[in-house]
Each structure stands twice: as C-alpha cells, then as structure tokens.
Amino acid sequence: MHSLYRGKDFISTQDWTLEELWMLLDVAWELKRKFALGIPHRLLQDKTLFMMFFEQSTRTRNSFEAGMTQLGGHAHDLTPDKMQISHGEEARDTAKVLSRFGHGIAIRNCFIDEGNKYINEVAEHAHVPVINLQCDVYHPTQIAADIMTVVERFGRNLRGRKCVVSWAYAPSYMKPMSVPQSLILLMPRFGMDVVLAHPPEFDLMPHIMKQAEENAKEAGVKFEVTDDMDAAFEGAHVVYPKSWGALMRTRKAEESMAMAKKYTDWICDERRMGLAASDAIYMHCLPADRGYEVTDAVIDGKQSVVWDEAENRLHVAKAIMALTMGGRP
Ligand code: CP
C-alpha cells in the first residue's frame, strides 16, 4: 500500500496506519543519522511553519523551531497574544489566512474540552497540514518520540514486552491527560502489553479507554487497568510514571490537587524500579517534578532514557514536517 504523506495532518497517531507510523520512525532515524554526521538535509528549503502555542513549552517549541531551521525553512513562534486570536478571531479565519502564507500550521492548545476541537477546526479549514503539538486529548509528537526510544532500546519486535503507564504525584500544576492517553493508544499497536495504573479519581477519558481496548484486541496484546502501582511495576520493561489531573472528576485545579495529595506515595523510586525487569527503562515526557513523580536516583540513574527521549523529539519533529510539508508531490 502506498501512502501519501504530503498534506496529511498529524493530530492523533490513531489517524495514521501502523505502516505510516513505521515510515515516520524510519525517516526520523535517517534524519538522526544525518544530524549526527553533519550531513545537510534541507528538505523544506524556504518553507514556513506557523507554530501557535496557547501554553508554555520547552521541548516541543524548540524541537520544532530548531528542526525547521535544520530542514532549511523557518518556524514562526506565535502565541495568542501576538495574534488577533486575542480579539476573538475565529479558528477558520486564522486557518485560511495562514494557509495562504506558508506550508504548515502547528498548534498546542490543552484547554480542556477546547484544545482538540480548536485544532480540528483549523485543520478543517486549512489548505496546509496541521500538526498537533499537544491538546487536551492527545500528544502525538511526544508519543512518536517515545516509541522511537523504546524501539532503540528493545528492537522492532516488542511482542511480550510490558509497558506500564502510571499516574504519579506532582504538586507543581494540573498536568494534561494527553500523554497517558496517547501512550495507551499507541503502545498496543506496536505489540506491547500495556498496564495502566492510577488511583480511582484519576481515570482517563472513556472514549480513549474504549479505543485503547480495541487497539489491544486488534493487535492481540493485553491492556489492563489497576490501582496498585507496585503490582503494575512487576516485571515491566518500560515504566512511564507521570502525573495528570483528575479531569474526569473536576475542572478545578485546586480540587484536583487536593485529590492528588492523598497519593504522595505514588512516586517512582529505586524500590519500585527493583520490581520491574532487570533491563527495564524509565521514561518521562518532561518536565518532571523531581522528588515527587520521581527520585533523582531514578531519573539520573542507569535505567533512565529521558534525555534520549527528549532528543528524539527533534528527530521526530523533523520527520513529521519533512513528510507532511515536503515529500512526494
Ligand atoms: N514533553 C513536552 O511536551 O514538553 P514541553 O511541554 O516542554 O514541550
């Protein structure tokens, strides 16, 4: 089957076939090798990406901006206050105008019940590919870098490998659900058994849970849910403990944080890493709340792959842009 990548949106990995996702990873590895060797790869010369950030970002913003420079193009770093969005300009009007100026639109908008809708509305009216830089439901560019990192450690055949997506306590802010949701959707498609662990109040969106179950069934792998972090860690090959808000119970940050305070012992420490397989890796999308979500000993330890995972954001960003904004005419 031949896929056309040029012009394709990247809003959820669910919209890409497994074959297309492997192509994306293979391009990311090719660009990673070229970057390491200092070989120019100006695949998007003179092209423009408009990046709209409704929230803060370190990894996503800089991987896409640096990536666009390395591909020979330019990325505009936009925030709503720099645009007429702040005066209420509608998504469809912004989409049509930016489509006339450049070659791609990328958006981070994590407002609950709004972010994914906004990105889809832009995509519906844009004539250029739209990339989701994180919304209230999905974080596809992060998860593509995550699977790339997992494959680098364990190889392409991930059957029989166990991935634990676990809630962890963090006092800093109410983090979105997009990373755990994207993980439980994608990891089964690549052949991994997935265990989702969280306290009862921190359940994920029902339609995502249903889709994750269907993905696991289709792939012939296990998808289990538990409220026991220790049991989840038993024999795991990939552990991905991170915080998220109790957004299925409340939209108020202070209420979510109060619920979270009951579970300060949901931390990834050396004892818990000892429950996992001896070759297990520790992953986190970052930023991590050190001392709460994870101890320094674990995140700075031998089993941590967080810096490779962060670096892979760059290679994946470039692969997504090169395929969707360039590629075969
Ligand atoms: N992991 C991630 O998306 O990081 P940023 O919020 O810094 O972009």
Residues whose N, C-alpha, C, O or C-beta is under 5 A from the ligand:
A	BS01	CP	Q56 S57 T58 R59 T60 R61 C285 L286 P287
